[in-house]
Amino acid sequence: MEKRDLTNDKIFSNLMYMTIPAILGHLARSVYDIVDMFWIGRISADAVAAVTVLSSILWLIWILSSVIGNSSVSLISQSFGKGDKDRAARVIEQTITFKIIVAIITMIIVLPLLKTLISFITTDSNVISLALKYGYVRIAFLPILFAQATLSVAIRCVGDSKRAMRVMLFSAILNIFLDPIMMFETIPIIDLPGLGLGIAGAAWATNIANSLGVALGLYYLLSGKTNIKIKFRKMFNLIPEIDKKLITIGAPLGLEMLSREGAGFIVMKLVAIYGSSALAAVGITFRVLSLSFIIFLGFGDGAGAIIGQNLGINNIKTAEKVAKLTGLVSSGVNLLVFFVILIFSPQIIGAFTNSAEVIRYGSILVKVMAFSYAIFSYSFGLSSAFFGSGYNKPFMYASIFSRWIIQVPLMFIFVKVLGLPFYAVALGYGLAEISEAIGLIYFYNQGKWKETKVVTT
């Protein structure tokens, strides 16, 4: 297929070409997350709380995948930008294989510890039971989960944002259709027999959809239907030089996520003090705000690939213009999301539960988080420069400050010392996002990312 030139001066056009498909792909997954939570909410508030608890554990595990995946963004895009397709193909092959190996090792370690991890967050026996039913099935398919993200990222980094979107759309739409079939004895609306697997059915639906998404992504890359062609046999040959970079480049970002999710793990323990309704409210809020999250994530994905390709040919001025435009557009869109949530928050939360207490807690949290995301999205847009260059230390520094100096101490004081109502939890979440945004903007303005390249001649 024709290769689009992402290194010319058509900055807005290239940004839209790369980010709109990325946003649509993430949007499909976000819609799935919302629909998934909708169906789980039909089981019980405890089921929502169980998925919320398990999700916090999955996010901790996801750090390992993100370290490798974010390293691959700069390696693939810079190699492809300078015209070295063979190098780009080798990086893609190594990323897939390396991620699968890491996922298998992680799965073996986590499965026996799952009950202990869940019990650390909540002592509610029903929530623990439901979380285990959901969690064992999800974690057993970690290699598929890790591989799917790699394939979409790789295809996008070589300038084929549309096929990356198709992989995400395919698995997300399939997931939406499978959920009620797998979960209920009688499928809602159409009144046909389902498999009746309950909360475990939601996990099976996700695993099946992800597996077929992996198959589609591999087809694109192995057949050469996209801008690059990988070789199946070379996926079995580890290349130490590339594998080392896959760990080291993304290591600071991995520490950022560890900081964020480690703090989130402790924060979730504090939230649990308010009961399962509070846990459910947090789970629903972050599923709803996944719509906001995907906006700056999609812009970051698309812009990171463009910036990486430009840095590959030392086109720094264009890279800088892309980062600034990304921040402005992303923040503007998220401000609109905030105003919608500000007006309709009770109705939005109420779509997922009929519990008055969950709606009350969720309405507070979702407004605070939507506002903080509008601010954070600007800094994340600028941070696409870090993704493209491979200079990821700012993520680590900003996260440690925002989570461990701001969020955790403040929320401990609010909840354990002062015994404040739930609004204090919302304030703690919001301040963490805003303080991290300030840190990322500071490091962007320092300009060290302009001097960083992970691919040299």
Secondary structure, DSSP 8 states (H G I E B T S, - for coil): -----TTSS-HHHHHHHHHHHHHHHHHHHHHHHHHHHHHHHHH-HHHHHHHHHHHHHHHHHHHHHHHHHHHHHHHHHHHHHTT-HHHHHHHHHHHHHHHHHHHHHHHHHHGGGHHHHHHHH---HHHHHHHHHHHHHHHTTHHHHHHHHHHHHHHHHTT-HHHHHHHHHHHHHHHHHHHHHHH-SB-TTT--B----THHHHHHHHHHHHHHHHHHHHHHHHHT-SS----GGGGGS--HHHHHHHHHTTHHHHHHHHHHHHHHHHHHHHHGGG-HHHHHHHHHHHHHTHHHHHHHHHHHHHHHHHHHHHHHTT-HHHHHHHHHHHHHHHHHHHHHHHHHHHHHHHHHHHTT---HHHHHHHHHHHHHHHHHHHHHHHHHHHTHHHHHHT--HHHHHHHHIIIIIIIHHHHHIIIIIS---THHHHHHHHHHHHHHHHHHHHHHHH-GGGG--S---
